[in-house]
Amino acid sequence: MKSLTIKKLFQMHSWVGIVTGILLFIVAFTGAVAVFSRPELIIWSNATGSEVPQAVAPKQIEQLVNQYSKQVPSEFTENIHIYMPTGYNYTELTLLFESHHGDENYDQPVVYAYEINSNTLALERQFYGLTGDYYEGRKDTAGAFIGHFHADLHLGRPIGLILTGFMGLTLMVSVITGLYIHREMFKQLFTFRREKSLSVIVSDGHKLFGLWGSIFHFVIGFTGAFLGLATVILLPAAAYVSFNGDQDKLIETFTAMPEPVISEQYQATEIASIMTHIHQRDEKAVVLDLTVMALNDKNATVYARMMGGENFASEILEYHGDGQFSQSMSSFGNIGGWAITIIEWLFPLHFGNFSGVFVKLLWGFLGLTTALIPLSGVMMWLSKRSRGNNSDLSVQAYQRWNRIIIGSCGGIILACAVMFPAQVILNATVHGVAQNPWFAQLFFGSWLAWLMLSLIPFNYRLLLRINVIIVAMALLLVVPLKLATVDGYLNFVFASHYRLIAVIDLSFTLLGALTAYLAWRLNQQSAPVNYTQLEEKTA
């Protein structure tokens, strides 16, 4: 009975990996890159020349809000969003004056938006129109594009979120069944036979990555499933059960920022003093944005959304317009309970945004192992079917399947790598939102081109070496391209304000060198014995 259970679990584990393995690799690999998307890669992508997004003084922010509020109709000052140039969402100081009820031109939420250079305070871009159109048309970057791809595969709602959420569920199933059927491997937690054949290395790596990272993989699967499925399945279900299907009512109930009550009595809103108090309250926390309700009204309220510092999850601070602190709450307002706490933890747990760069590095590395587990599982399955005198997979089919894996999985790695030197070139040749159409063309174009190349019937090992070489060249090109396109690059590369950019540039060079070494090792390694025997047998 016990052996029968293990056999069924093994079949479940195998088929879940086979059916979803390639897509799970794609989601997990881009997730490992997305860990550094906000703020590191977004700041890097927006750093043109020596100009890097800088913090703006509180007094200057207050002056700018008051200055631009005079350029919009009065009803638009009742709801103002101030997005800081932190790199988490924006790299320019952005002021959005929004009317939730529209105006004479629109019957939907509409905004006046002003994007201001955080270094010079010059107006870079302004926008008037529907709120949704503004958010969809914001400047994109290589880092943000990959982060969005991880979230919904650029398929949007609901299809993209359902797919990525489903991948989270399959990862959880694979972890649970894998731990049970490979429980004997707990005795060999330090066994990794790197001098053996490729099939042995893949097998050992699959089991070790799965065992050592099992808790991480399960957490990533659970949080990914929730973040992917919450808005398309759980939110409508909760609205149906508790609010008679009214999703807007559900969101209104759980929002921390109710609509203001306008008194029509003037009182200056002390934005600068509020920001100063926030900094004194927690120096390590990052202020992502401020929301000002009823600017310069006696009933004005200011909400500050925080990340990091002493709090694991994000936090919202509420202030009266005169600068008096009111309360601290979660993004769900004052609704408490362990369920809300767990939901608040999901996002930082999924992306490692809770304890500095070391945790991000750890999350990135473990994310790569999450990607390698389904890939190695599929390779093991193909190898098993190709071995022995009664193998049911011919050499041609085995080669074809390996080319498909290299074309799809290697193609996504290649597409991500190409984006970074392309970003350097775009920064030198294309300004602002005009860059946006290029990212999809570069990403999906390079991926599709590599997939098409993988259909050509030549040795998959050669295809793999070419893939690794192209990735290495793309990463190694970043710094030379900056030297060629950024005037005085070497003069400010060691400046304190440019340190993050210099570290990322160096990281691309190191990763490129490591990838080039991998290409050399692949060229030196002889074919595994079982594959050679397979080719001789069917020749």
PyMOL commands that set and color helices and strands:
alter all, ss='L'
color gray80, all
select helices_A, chain A and resi 2-34+37-46+58-69+74-78+131-136+142-152+159-181+183-188+198-212+214-242+247-254+271-281+338-351+356-386+395-429+432-453+460-476+478-485+489-492+496-524+529-538
alter helices_A, ss='H'
color red, helices_A
select strands_A, chain A and resi 79-83+93-99+110-116+123-130+285-293+301-308+315-320+325-329
alter strands_A, ss='S'
color yellow, strands_A
deselect
rebuild
show_as cartoon
